[in-house]
């Protein structure tokens, strides 16, 4: 048996079913064994973690908009994956929009791979897209390695990724079922939104925007997707769940064997509509941040596992597109850049509600890895898994200074928030990629292309 080349040991190591002292023996980028804390080797590099720090699996974020190629001025693989490393994220999955071309054809996917080549500081997978008329492309995209397919039931905000109707889905879903592919859905229907748009209130007031994206738009979309999943046997996942009113629908469907799951995002768990100031368009996202009672119901949905995990929905844009100077919620771009902050935001709020480090790891690591079939490689500290590790201080408080975030654009609703949980070091397959504010290596991330 090869001797370890790296040992990371700590008193608070998050394992599958417990937090305990342990020594991680790493060989060639993988965890060879998890041993007693005292276990060491004279020839291996030894990293002794402070007693109060936590050693956790590298985070997995399956909802990230990198926007390259074509809109690299919005983000880009280099800036996004550097921010990921600084946030303890070692694996992310890129959305099929807002790049030009989108990942809705084989040619579009090849353009995406070329744009990402030699630019990734963490491991990266890719979603394909379902749009009207591209059913014939789905098998080729699956064979090329996408992890699944995304669609929008409302306009996506970019013309090159149009929304699908129920009729479009009835063409696509039998093919997705044949391919055993997951369909992830931006679940809002246009009808309730169109009916709510006749609102003459001030566009600077957050309540104006909130009324324009009613819970009914999400709830009715989710109800439709449950029925379609039943009919075609397609695995369906609801992205960025905002409306807690949909939780009973999802819960009941899951109990009866419907293949449906859901995620939510840090901004829905942290903020509340009542406290968003007038003109603060950095808070705009679709679906919207809702009221405090809705937020607490989402936490209940996490607790009872109706919601499977928490991802960032990192959706950046150039600062001027947020229209912060005029503060018009109705026309500003909707999206929140938060890739670097998912761990401290979710930890800050979850520990206040009595959740544990095991819960946190399930939501930020295990669940997302399982969604994209990486659960035998990522998201867990165990023998045979990639040595993707984050070391962080759970009790350390810090005030968010958005200018220090590594995202390309710095406008953030988290500016000035006091959070707990400071990332210290991040390791990708045993290689240190982040250390106390510094990116430590050249891009070493791999493409995680699924085998057909």
C-alpha positions as CSV (number, residue, x, y, z in Angstrom):
1,X,0.0,0.0,0.0
2,X,1.4,3.4,-0.9
3,X,2.3,5.7,1.9
4,X,0.4,8.9,2.2
5,X,1.9,12.0,0.7
6,X,-0.4,14.3,2.7
7,X,-2.1,14.0,6.1
8,X,-4.7,16.5,7.3
9,X,-5.8,16.0,10.9
10,X,-8.2,17.8,13.2
11,X,-10.3,17.5,16.2
12,X,-13.6,18.4,14.4
13,X,-13.7,16.4,11.1
14,X,-17.1,16.0,9.5
15,X,-17.4,12.3,8.5
16,X,-20.5,10.6,7.1
17,X,-22.4,10.2,10.4
18,X,-20.4,12.1,13.0
19,X,-18.0,14.9,13.8
20,X,-14.9,13.4,15.4
21,X,-11.1,13.7,15.7
22,X,-9.5,12.1,12.7
23,X,-6.5,11.9,10.5
24,X,-7.0,11.9,6.7
25,X,-4.4,10.0,4.8
26,X,-4.2,11.2,1.2
27,X,-2.5,9.5,-1.7
28,X,-2.4,11.0,-5.2
29,X,-5.3,13.3,-4.6
30,X,-7.6,10.8,-3.0
31,X,-8.4,9.9,0.6
32,X,-6.8,6.5,1.2
33,X,-8.0,6.1,4.7
34,X,-9.5,7.9,7.7
35,X,-7.6,7.0,10.8
36,X,-7.2,7.9,14.5
37,X,-6.1,11.5,15.2
38,X,-2.7,10.4,16.4
39,X,-2.0,8.4,13.3
40,X,0.9,10.0,11.3
41,X,3.7,9.2,8.9
42,X,7.2,10.6,9.0
43,X,7.4,11.1,5.3
44,X,4.1,12.7,4.6
45,X,3.4,16.4,4.7
46,X,1.3,17.0,7.9
47,X,-1.3,19.7,8.3
48,X,-2.4,20.1,11.9
49,X,-5.7,21.9,12.1
50,X,-6.5,24.2,15.0
51,X,-8.7,22.5,17.6
52,X,-11.6,24.9,17.1
53,X,-11.5,24.7,13.3
54,X,-13.7,22.3,11.2
55,X,-12.5,20.0,8.5
56,X,-15.3,19.4,6.0
57,X,-15.8,18.0,2.5
58,X,-15.2,20.6,-0.2
59,X,-18.6,22.2,-1.1
60,X,-20.5,21.2,-4.2
61,X,-22.5,23.9,-5.9
62,X,-24.7,22.7,-8.8
63,X,-26.3,26.1,-9.7
64,X,-23.8,28.6,-11.0
65,X,-24.1,31.0,-13.9
66,X,-20.6,31.6,-15.3
67,X,-21.8,33.2,-18.5
68,X,-18.8,32.3,-20.7
69,X,-18.3,32.4,-23.6
70,X,-20.1,35.5,-25.0
71,X,-20.8,37.3,-21.7
72,X,-17.5,36.9,-20.0
73,X,-17.7,40.5,-18.9
74,X,-20.5,39.3,-16.6
75,X,-18.3,36.6,-15.0
76,X,-16.1,34.0,-16.5
77,X,-14.5,30.7,-15.6
78,X,-11.3,32.1,-14.0
79,X,-13.0,34.7,-11.8
80,X,-15.9,32.4,-10.8
81,X,-13.7,29.4,-9.9
82,X,-11.3,31.6,-7.9
83,X,-14.3,32.9,-5.9
84,X,-15.5,29.3,-5.5
85,X,-12.1,28.2,-4.1
86,X,-12.2,31.2,-1.6
87,X,-15.6,30.0,-0.5
88,X,-14.6,26.4,0.1
89,X,-16.3,25.2,-3.1
90,X,-14.3,22.5,-4.9
91,X,-16.9,21.4,-7.4
92,X,-19.4,23.5,-9.3
93,X,-21.8,22.9,-12.2
94,X,-22.3,25.6,-14.8
95,X,-25.7,26.6,-16.1
96,X,-26.4,26.4,-19.9
97,X,-27.2,30.2,-20.0
98,X,-26.3,33.1,-20.1
99,X,-23.5,32.2,-22.4
100,X,-23.5,32.9,-26.1
101,X,-24.0,30.4,-27.5
102,X,-26.0,28.6,-24.8
103,X,-25.4,24.9,-24.1
104,X,-28.4,23.8,-26.1
105,X,-26.5,22.1,-29.0
106,X,-23.4,20.0,-29.3
107,X,-21.6,23.0,-31.0
108,X,-22.6,25.2,-28.1
109,X,-21.2,22.8,-25.6
110,X,-17.9,22.5,-27.4
111,X,-17.7,26.3,-27.4
112,X,-18.3,26.2,-23.6
113,X,-15.6,23.7,-23.1
114,X,-13.1,25.7,-25.1
115,X,-13.9,28.8,-23.1
116,X,-13.3,26.9,-19.8
117,X,-10.1,25.2,-20.9
118,X,-7.1,25.9,-18.6
119,X,-9.2,28.5,-16.6
120,X,-10.8,26.5,-13.8
121,X,-9.4,26.6,-10.2
122,X,-12.0,24.0,-9.1
123,X,-13.6,21.0,-10.8
124,X,-16.5,21.9,-13.1
125,X,-19.5,20.1,-14.6
126,X,-22.0,21.4,-17.1
127,X,-25.8,21.5,-17.5
128,X,-27.4,21.3,-21.0
129,X,-30.5,23.2,-21.9
130,X,-34.0,22.3,-23.1
131,X,-35.5,25.0,-25.4
132,X,-38.2,24.8,-28.1
133,X,-37.1,22.7,-31.0
134,X,-33.9,21.1,-29.6
135,X,-35.1,17.6,-28.7
136,X,-32.9,16.2,-31.5
137,X,-29.8,17.6,-29.7
138,X,-30.5,16.1,-26.3
139,X,-28.9,12.7,-26.8
140,X,-25.8,14.2,-28.3
141,X,-25.4,16.6,-25.4
142,X,-25.9,13.7,-23.0
143,X,-23.2,11.7,-24.8
144,X,-20.9,14.7,-24.7
145,X,-21.1,14.7,-20.9
146,X,-23.7,17.2,-19.6
147,X,-25.1,16.2,-16.1
148,X,-28.7,16.9,-17.0
149,X,-30.9,19.6,-18.6
150,X,-32.4,22.9,-17.6
151,X,-35.5,24.7,-18.9
152,X,-37.4,27.9,-18.1
153,X,-41.1,28.1,-17.9
154,X,-41.0,31.9,-18.1
155,X,-38.7,34.2,-20.2
156,X,-35.1,33.6,-19.0
157,X,-34.0,37.2,-19.6
158,X,-31.9,36.4,-22.6
159,X,-33.3,35.8,-26.1
160,X,-31.0,32.9,-27.0
161,X,-32.5,30.7,-24.2
162,X,-36.3,30.9,-24.8
163,X,-38.8,29.5,-22.4
164,X,-40.6,26.2,-23.0
165,X,-44.4,25.6,-22.9
166,X,-46.2,22.5,-21.7
167,X,-46.4,21.4,-25.4
168,X,-42.6,21.7,-25.7
169,X,-42.1,19.6,-22.5
170,X,-44.4,16.9,-23.9
171,X,-42.0,16.5,-26.7
172,X,-38.8,16.7,-24.6
173,X,-39.7,14.7,-21.5
174,X,-40.2,11.3,-23.2
175,X,-36.7,11.7,-24.6
176,X,-35.3,12.8,-21.2
177,X,-36.9,9.7,-19.6
178,X,-35.4,7.5,-22.3
179,X,-32.0,9.0,-21.6
180,X,-32.5,8.8,-17.8
181,X,-31.7,12.5,-17.6
182,X,-32.6,14.9,-14.9
183,X,-34.7,17.9,-15.9
184,X,-34.1,20.9,-13.7
185,X,-36.8,23.6,-14.0
186,X,-37.1,27.3,-13.4
187,X,-40.7,27.0,-12.1
188,X,-42.7,30.1,-12.7
189,X,-45.6,30.3,-15.1
190,X,-46.2,33.5,-17.1
191,X,-50.0,33.7,-16.5
192,X,-50.0,34.7,-12.8
193,X,-47.1,37.1,-13.5
194,X,-48.8,38.7,-16.5
195,X,-51.9,39.2,-14.3
196,X,-49.9,40.9,-11.6
197,X,-48.1,43.3,-13.8
198,X,-50.8,46.0,-13.7
199,X,-49.3,47.5,-10.7
200,X,-48.9,51.3,-10.5
201,X,-46.9,51.4,-7.3
202,X,-43.4,52.9,-7.3
203,X,-40.8,50.8,-9.1
204,X,-38.3,51.8,-6.3
205,X,-40.3,49.9,-3.7
206,X,-39.4,46.3,-3.3
207,X,-43.1,45.4,-2.6
208,X,-43.9,46.5,-6.2
209,X,-41.5,43.9,-7.5
210,X,-42.6,41.2,-5.1
211,X,-46.2,41.6,-6.1
212,X,-45.2,41.2,-9.7
213,X,-43.8,37.7,-9.1
214,X,-46.6,36.1,-6.9
215,X,-46.3,32.8,-5.2
216,X,-49.0,31.5,-7.5
217,X,-46.6,31.6,-10.4
218,X,-44.3,29.1,-8.7
219,X,-47.0,27.0,-7.2
220,X,-48.9,26.5,-10.4
221,X,-45.7,25.7,-12.3
222,X,-44.6,23.1,-9.7
223,X,-48.1,21.5,-9.8
224,X,-47.8,21.2,-13.6
225,X,-44.3,19.7,-13.3
226,X,-45.5,17.1,-10.8
227,X,-48.2,16.0,-13.2
228,X,-45.8,15.8,-16.1
229,X,-43.3,13.9,-14.1
230,X,-46.1,11.4,-13.2
231,X,-47.1,11.1,-16.8
232,X,-43.7,10.6,-18.4
233,X,-41.7,9.2,-15.5
234,X,-39.1,11.9,-15.9
235,X,-36.9,12.9,-13.0
236,X,-37.7,16.6,-12.2
237,X,-35.9,19.0,-9.9
238,X,-37.2,22.4,-9.0
239,X,-34.4,25.0,-8.9
240,X,-34.2,28.0,-6.5
241,X,-37.5,27.3,-4.7
242,X,-38.8,30.5,-3.2
243,X,-42.5,30.0,-2.5
244,X,-43.0,27.9,0.7
245,X,-46.6,27.5,-0.4
246,X,-45.4,24.9,-2.8
247,X,-43.9,22.7,-0.1
248,X,-47.0,20.6,0.6
249,X,-47.3,19.9,-3.2
250,X,-43.8,18.7,-3.3
251,X,-44.0,16.8,-0.1
252,X,-47.2,14.9,-1.1
253,X,-45.8,14.1,-4.5
254,X,-42.6,12.7,-3.0
255,X,-44.6,10.5,-0.6
256,X,-46.5,9.0,-3.5
257,X,-43.3,8.2,-5.5
258,X,-43.2,11.1,-8.0
259,X,-39.6,11.7,-9.0
260,X,-39.4,15.3,-7.9
261,X,-36.9,17.2,-5.7
262,X,-36.2,20.8,-4.9
263,X,-33.4,23.1,-3.8
264,X,-33.3,26.5,-2.3
265,X,-30.7,29.3,-2.0
266,X,-29.0,31.3,0.7
267,X,-30.7,34.5,-0.1
268,X,-34.2,33.0,0.5
269,X,-33.0,31.6,3.8
270,X,-31.3,34.8,5.1
271,X,-33.1,37.9,3.9
272,X,-36.8,38.9,4.2
273,X,-38.8,41.1,1.9
274,X,-39.9,43.4,4.8
275,X,-36.3,44.6,5.3
276,X,-35.3,45.3,1.8
277,X,-34.8,49.0,1.4
278,X,-36.3,51.1,-1.4
279,X,-34.1,51.2,-4.5
280,X,-31.8,48.4,-3.3
281,X,-31.8,46.5,-6.6
282,X,-28.9,44.3,-5.5
283,X,-31.6,42.2,-3.8
284,X,-33.5,41.5,-7.0
285,X,-33.7,37.9,-8.2
286,X,-36.3,35.7,-9.8
287,X,-38.2,34.2,-8.2
288,X,-38.0,36.9,-5.5
289,X,-36.9,37.0,-1.9
290,X,-40.2,36.7,0.0
291,X,-41.5,37.5,3.5
292,X,-40.1,36.4,6.8
293,X,-42.8,33.8,7.5
294,X,-42.1,32.3,4.0
295,X,-38.4,32.1,4.9
296,X,-39.1,30.2,8.1
297,X,-41.3,27.8,6.2
298,X,-38.4,27.1,3.8
299,X,-36.2,26.2,6.8
300,X,-38.9,23.8,7.9
301,X,-38.8,22.3,4.4
302,X,-35.0,21.7,4.8
303,X,-35.5,20.2,8.2
304,X,-38.1,17.6,6.9
305,X,-36.0,17.0,3.8
306,X,-38.7,18.2,1.3
307,X,-36.0,20.5,0.1
308,X,-32.9,18.5,-0.6
309,X,-30.0,21.0,-0.5
310,X,-28.9,24.6,-0.8
311,X,-27.1,26.0,-3.8
312,X,-26.0,29.6,-4.6
313,X,-27.7,30.4,-7.9
314,X,-24.8,32.7,-8.5
315,X,-26.1,35.0,-11.2
316,X,-23.9,38.0,-11.7
317,X,-24.0,40.9,-14.2
318,X,-22.1,44.1,-14.7
319,X,-22.9,46.7,-12.1
320,X,-24.7,49.1,-14.4
321,X,-27.3,46.5,-15.3
322,X,-28.5,46.6,-11.7
323,X,-29.6,50.2,-12.1
324,X,-28.6,50.9,-8.5
325,X,-28.5,54.7,-9.1
326,X,-32.1,54.9,-10.1
327,X,-33.2,51.9,-8.0
328,X,-35.8,50.6,-10.4
329,X,-36.7,47.0,-9.4
330,X,-38.9,46.5,-12.4
331,X,-36.2,46.9,-15.1
332,X,-32.9,46.0,-13.2
333,X,-31.3,42.7,-14.0
334,X,-32.4,39.9,-11.6
335,X,-29.7,37.9,-10.0
336,X,-27.5,37.7,-6.9
337,X,-23.7,37.0,-6.9
338,X,-23.0,34.9,-3.9
339,X,-20.8,32.0,-4.9
340,X,-18.1,32.8,-2.3
341,X,-20.5,33.3,0.6
342,X,-22.8,30.2,0.7
343,X,-21.0,28.5,3.6
344,X,-21.0,31.4,6.0
345,X,-24.5,32.6,5.1
346,X,-26.1,29.1,5.6
347,X,-24.0,28.4,8.7
348,X,-24.9,31.7,10.3
349,X,-28.6,31.1,10.0
350,X,-28.7,27.4,10.5
351,X,-26.8,27.3,13.8
352,X,-29.1,29.9,15.2
353,X,-32.0,27.5,14.5
354,X,-30.3,24.5,16.1
355,X,-29.0,22.7,13.0
356,X,-25.6,20.9,13.1
357,X,-22.5,20.6,11.1
358,X,-23.9,17.3,9.7
359,X,-27.0,19.1,8.5
360,X,-24.8,21.8,6.9
361,X,-22.7,19.2,5.1
362,X,-25.8,17.4,3.9
363,X,-27.1,20.6,2.3
364,X,-23.9,22.0,0.9
365,X,-21.9,18.9,0.0
366,X,-23.7,15.5,0.0
367,X,-27.0,16.6,-1.5
368,X,-25.7,18.5,-4.5
369,X,-23.1,15.8,-5.2
370,X,-25.8,13.2,-5.3
371,X,-28.0,15.3,-7.6
372,X,-25.4,15.1,-10.4
373,X,-24.2,11.5,-9.6
374,X,-20.9,12.5,-8.1
375,X,-21.8,11.0,-4.7
376,X,-19.1,8.3,-5.0
377,X,-16.4,10.9,-5.7
378,X,-17.4,14.2,-4.1
379,X,-19.1,15.6,-1.0
380,X,-18.0,13.1,1.6
381,X,-14.8,12.5,3.7
382,X,-14.3,8.8,3.3
383,X,-11.8,6.3,1.7
384,X,-11.8,6.4,-2.0
385,X,-13.2,9.9,-2.4
386,X,-11.4,12.9,-3.9
387,X,-9.4,14.8,-1.2
388,X,-11.5,17.9,-1.6
389,X,-11.4,19.6,1.8
390,X,-12.3,22.9,3.3
391,X,-10.9,24.0,6.7
392,X,-12.9,26.8,8.3
393,X,-13.6,28.6,11.6
394,X,-17.2,28.2,12.6
395,X,-17.1,30.8,15.4
396,X,-15.2,33.5,13.5
397,X,-17.3,36.5,12.7
398,X,-16.6,38.8,9.9
399,X,-18.3,41.7,8.2
400,X,-18.8,41.3,4.4
401,X,-16.8,43.7,2.4
402,X,-18.0,43.1,-1.1
403,X,-14.9,44.8,-2.6
404,X,-12.8,41.9,-1.4
405,X,-15.0,39.2,-3.0
406,X,-13.4,37.5,-5.9
407,X,-16.5,37.5,-8.2
408,X,-15.9,39.7,-11.2
409,X,-18.6,42.3,-10.0
410,X,-18.8,43.4,-6.4
411,X,-22.4,44.7,-5.9
412,X,-23.9,42.4,-3.3
413,X,-26.9,42.4,-1.0
414,X,-24.6,40.9,1.6
415,X,-22.5,44.0,1.8
416,X,-22.1,44.9,5.5
417,X,-23.8,41.7,6.8
418,X,-22.1,40.1,9.8
419,X,-21.6,36.4,9.2
420,X,-20.1,33.5,11.1
421,X,-17.8,30.9,9.5
422,X,-14.5,32.0,7.9
423,X,-12.9,29.8,5.3
424,X,-9.2,29.3,6.0
425,X,-7.9,26.7,3.5
426,X,-9.4,24.8,0.5
427,X,-7.9,21.7,-1.0
428,X,-8.8,20.2,-4.4
429,X,-7.8,16.6,-4.8
430,X,-5.1,17.1,-2.1
431,X,-3.7,20.3,-3.6
432,X,-4.0,23.5,-1.6
433,X,-5.8,26.0,-3.8
434,X,-6.7,28.7,-1.3
435,X,-5.0,29.8,1.9
436,X,-6.3,32.7,4.1
437,X,-7.1,35.1,1.4
438,X,-4.7,33.9,-1.3
439,X,-5.2,31.7,-4.3
440,X,-2.4,29.2,-4.0
441,X,-2.0,27.6,-7.4
442,X,-2.5,27.8,-11.1
443,X,-5.8,26.5,-12.5
444,X,-5.9,22.8,-11.8
445,X,-9.6,22.1,-12.0
446,X,-10.9,19.2,-14.1
447,X,-14.0,18.9,-16.3
448,X,-16.5,16.4,-14.8
449,X,-18.1,15.0,-17.9
450,X,-20.7,12.3,-17.2
451,X,-20.2,8.9,-18.9
452,X,-23.2,8.0,-21.0
